[in-house]
Amino acid sequence: MKRKIIIPPTGLLPHRPYSPGVLAGRLLFVSGHTGSDPVTREIAKGAEAQAQQAFENIRAVIETAGGTMADVTKVNVFMLDMPSDFEAMNAVFRKVFPNNPPARTTVGVSHLARAGLHLEIEVTAVLDDDAGHP
């Protein structure tokens, strides 16, 4: 099975050796995204704003691949301070997935890639056969 690298319209590649998304058949694997703006790299203030930005970054990858957030089947959330930030992240999660939410794992971690980050989110999606993949 061939795989296709998915790069959202910003055209920005990550600073590290990985792809924003990889499409393998109907499976889309979206790399971990944080609450930083993909163009300016500015980090949003607070866990809720960072969760919102992370999901917007993820949405850009999914839509570039021809899918929607409704195609997300699994979410992994990595949080620096779960006791303090869990409810803020959950509030955003409920807005992003108001009905039939995907499976999710949320774990606490001791470090993230940059100072000031509260969380990182990665997803897996299953795209429809007729999603118009690139």
C-alpha positions as CSV (number, residue, x, y, z in Angstrom):
1,M,0.0,0.0,0.0
2,K,1.4,3.4,-0.9
3,R,1.4,6.2,1.6
4,K,0.9,9.8,0.9
5,I,2.4,12.7,3.0
6,I,-0.2,15.3,3.9
7,I,0.9,18.9,4.3
8,P,-1.7,21.5,5.1
9,P,-2.1,24.6,3.0
10,T,0.2,26.7,5.2
11,G,2.9,24.7,3.4
12,L,5.0,24.8,6.6
13,L,6.8,21.6,7.4
14,P,7.6,20.8,11.0
15,H,11.0,21.7,12.3
16,R,11.6,18.1,13.1
17,P,11.9,15.0,10.8
18,Y,8.3,14.0,10.6
19,S,5.2,14.6,8.4
20,P,2.1,16.5,9.6
21,G,0.0,13.6,8.3
22,V,0.4,10.3,6.5
23,L,-2.4,8.8,4.5
24,A,-2.2,5.0,4.1
25,G,-5.2,3.7,2.2
26,R,-8.2,5.1,4.1
27,L,-6.2,5.6,7.3
28,L,-5.0,9.0,8.1
29,F,-2.4,9.3,10.9
30,V,-2.0,12.9,12.1
31,S,1.1,13.8,14.0
32,G,0.9,15.4,17.4
33,H,-0.1,19.0,17.3
34,T,0.3,21.6,20.0
35,G,-1.3,24.9,20.7
36,S,1.0,26.9,18.6
37,D,0.1,28.9,15.4
38,P,1.4,27.0,12.3
39,V,2.6,30.2,10.7
40,T,3.9,32.4,13.5
41,R,4.8,29.5,15.9
42,E,3.3,31.7,18.7
43,I,1.9,29.6,21.6
44,A,-1.7,30.3,22.6
45,K,-2.2,31.3,26.2
46,G,-3.6,28.6,28.5
47,A,-4.7,25.0,28.1
48,E,-8.1,25.8,26.6
49,A,-6.8,28.1,23.9
50,Q,-4.0,25.6,23.2
51,A,-6.4,22.7,22.8
52,Q,-8.5,24.8,20.4
53,Q,-5.4,25.7,18.3
54,A,-4.2,22.1,18.3
55,F,-7.5,20.9,17.0
56,E,-7.5,23.6,14.3
57,N,-4.1,22.5,13.3
58,I,-5.3,18.9,13.2
59,R,-8.4,20.0,11.2
60,A,-6.2,21.6,8.6
61,V,-4.3,18.3,8.0
62,I,-7.6,16.2,7.9
63,E,-9.3,18.6,5.5
64,T,-6.2,18.6,3.2
65,A,-6.5,14.8,3.1
66,G,-10.2,15.2,2.0
67,G,-11.7,14.3,5.4
68,T,-13.5,16.0,8.2
69,M,-13.3,15.9,12.0
70,A,-16.2,13.5,12.0
71,D,-13.7,10.9,10.4
72,V,-11.6,11.0,13.6
73,T,-11.7,7.6,15.3
74,K,-9.0,7.9,18.0
75,V,-7.5,10.8,19.9
76,N,-4.4,10.7,22.1
77,V,-3.9,13.7,24.4
78,F,-0.6,14.3,26.2
79,M,-0.9,16.8,29.0
80,L,1.7,18.5,31.2
81,D,-0.6,19.2,34.1
82,M,-3.7,17.0,34.0
83,P,-5.1,18.0,37.4
84,S,-5.2,21.7,36.4
85,D,-5.9,21.5,32.6
86,F,-8.1,18.4,32.1
87,E,-11.4,20.2,32.3
88,A,-10.3,23.0,30.0
89,M,-9.2,20.4,27.4
90,N,-12.4,18.5,27.9
91,A,-14.5,21.6,27.2
92,V,-12.8,22.0,23.8
93,F,-13.1,18.3,23.1
94,R,-16.8,18.4,23.6
95,K,-17.1,21.3,21.2
96,V,-15.0,19.7,18.5
97,F,-16.8,16.3,18.9
98,P,-20.3,17.2,20.1
99,N,-21.9,13.9,19.0
100,N,-20.5,10.3,18.9
101,P,-17.0,11.3,20.1
102,P,-14.0,9.2,19.0
103,A,-12.1,6.9,21.4
104,R,-9.6,8.8,23.5
105,T,-6.6,8.3,25.7
106,T,-5.4,11.1,27.9
107,V,-2.1,10.8,29.7
108,G,0.1,13.0,31.9
109,V,3.6,13.6,30.7
110,S,6.6,15.3,32.3
111,H,7.8,17.3,29.3
112,L,6.6,18.7,26.0
113,A,8.6,19.9,23.0
114,R,8.6,23.6,23.9
115,A,8.4,25.6,27.1
116,G,4.9,27.1,27.6
117,L,3.0,24.2,26.0
118,H,0.3,22.6,28.1
119,L,-0.6,19.7,25.7
120,E,-0.1,17.9,22.5
121,I,-2.8,16.0,20.6
122,E,-2.6,13.4,17.9
123,V,-5.4,11.7,16.0
124,T,-6.1,8.8,13.7
125,A,-9.0,9.1,11.2
126,V,-10.7,6.7,8.8
127,L,-11.6,8.6,5.6
128,D,-14.6,7.6,3.4
129,D,-13.8,5.8,0.1
130,D,-15.3,8.8,-1.7
131,A,-13.6,11.5,0.4
132,G,-11.7,12.9,-2.6
133,H,-8.2,12.1,-1.2
134,P,-5.4,14.1,-2.7
